[in-house]
C-alpha cells in the first residue's frame, strides 16, 4: 500500500516539473523577444541621436567658417588701411621714410651678426 501512494506523488512531481519547465521555456522565449525589442529600440534611438549630433556639428561648422571668413575679411581691410596710411606717410615725408628704412636695415644687420 505504501507503493500505491508513492507512485501518484511521483507522477504529480513529474507532471509539475514538466509543466514548470515548459513555463520557464515560455518565459525565456518572451524575455528573448523583449530583449530583441529593446535592442531594436535602442539602435533606432542611437541612430536618431547620431543623426541629430551630426546635423548640429555641421551647423556649427558652417557658423564657424562664416565667422572665420569675417575675421579674415576684417584683417584684410585693416592691412589695406595700414598700407594706405604708410604710402601716404612716405609721400608726405620721403626723407623721413628713407632714414627710417636705413635705420631698420642697420638694426637688422647688427642683430644678424650676433
C-alpha positions as CSV (number, residue, x, y, z in Angstrom):
1,X,0.0,0.0,0.0
2,X,2.9,2.3,0.6
3,X,3.9,1.9,-3.0
4,X,0.5,3.0,-4.3
5,X,0.6,6.3,-2.6
6,X,4.1,7.0,-3.6
7,X,3.6,6.4,-7.4
8,X,0.9,9.1,-7.8
9,X,3.0,11.6,-5.8
10,X,6.0,10.9,-8.1
11,X,3.8,11.3,-11.1
12,X,2.5,14.6,-9.8
13,X,6.0,15.8,-9.2
14,X,7.0,14.8,-12.7
15,X,3.9,16.5,-14.2
16,X,4.7,19.7,-12.2
17,X,8.3,19.5,-13.3
18,X,7.5,19.3,-17.0
19,X,4.8,22.0,-16.7
20,X,7.2,24.3,-14.8
21,X,9.9,23.5,-17.4
22,X,7.6,24.5,-20.2
23,X,6.6,27.6,-18.3
24,X,10.2,28.5,-17.9
25,X,10.9,28.0,-21.6
26,X,8.0,30.2,-22.5
27,X,9.3,32.9,-20.1
28,X,12.8,32.7,-21.5
29,X,11.3,33.0,-25.1
30,X,9.3,36.1,-24.0
31,X,12.4,37.6,-22.4
32,X,14.4,37.0,-25.6
33,X,11.7,38.7,-27.6
34,X,11.6,41.6,-25.1
35,X,15.4,41.9,-25.3
36,X,15.3,41.9,-29.1
37,X,12.6,44.6,-29.0
38,X,14.7,46.7,-26.5
39,X,17.8,46.3,-28.6
40,X,15.9,47.5,-31.8
41,X,14.5,50.5,-29.9
42,X,18.0,51.4,-28.6
43,X,19.5,51.1,-32.1
44,X,16.8,53.3,-33.5
45,X,17.3,55.9,-30.7
46,X,21.1,55.9,-31.1
47,X,20.7,56.4,-34.9
48,X,18.5,59.4,-34.3
49,X,20.9,60.9,-31.7
50,X,23.9,60.3,-34.0
51,X,22.0,62.0,-36.9
52,X,21.0,64.9,-34.6
53,X,24.6,65.3,-33.4
54,X,25.9,65.2,-37.0
55,X,23.4,67.9,-38.0
56,X,24.3,70.1,-35.1
57,X,28.0,69.7,-35.8
58,X,27.6,70.6,-39.5
59,X,25.6,73.7,-38.5
60,X,28.2,74.8,-36.0
61,X,31.0,74.1,-38.6
62,X,29.2,76.4,-41.1
63,X,28.8,79.1,-38.5
64,X,32.5,78.9,-37.5
65,X,33.6,79.0,-41.2
66,X,31.4,82.1,-41.8
67,X,32.8,83.9,-38.7
68,X,36.3,82.9,-39.6
69,X,35.8,84.4,-43.1
70,X,34.5,87.6,-41.5
71,X,37.7,87.8,-39.3
72,X,39.9,87.3,-42.4
73,X,38.0,89.9,-44.3
74,X,38.3,92.4,-41.4
75,X,42.0,91.8,-41.1
76,X,42.5,92.2,-44.8
77,X,40.7,95.5,-44.6
78,X,42.9,96.7,-41.7
79,X,46.1,95.7,-43.5
80,X,44.9,97.6,-46.6
81,X,44.1,100.6,-44.5
82,X,47.6,100.5,-42.8
83,X,49.2,100.1,-46.2
84,X,47.4,103.1,-47.5
85,X,48.5,105.1,-44.4
86,X,52.1,104.0,-44.9
87,X,52.1,105.0,-48.6
88,X,50.6,108.4,-47.7
89,X,53.2,108.9,-45.0
90,X,56.0,108.1,-47.4
91,X,54.7,110.5,-50.0
92,X,54.4,113.3,-47.4
93,X,57.8,112.7,-45.8
94,X,60.1,110.9,-48.2
95,X,63.3,111.8,-46.4
96,X,62.0,110.5,-43.1
97,X,60.9,107.3,-44.7
98,X,64.3,106.7,-46.3
99,X,66.0,107.5,-43.0
100,X,63.7,105.0,-41.2
101,X,64.4,102.3,-43.8
102,X,68.2,102.9,-43.4
103,X,67.8,102.6,-39.6
104,X,65.8,99.4,-39.7
105,X,68.3,97.9,-42.2
106,X,71.2,98.8,-39.8
107,X,69.4,97.2,-36.9
108,X,68.8,94.0,-38.8
109,X,72.4,93.9,-39.9
110,X,73.6,94.3,-36.3
111,X,71.2,91.7,-34.9
112,X,72.1,89.2,-37.7
113,X,75.9,89.4,-36.8
114,X,75.2,88.1,-33.3
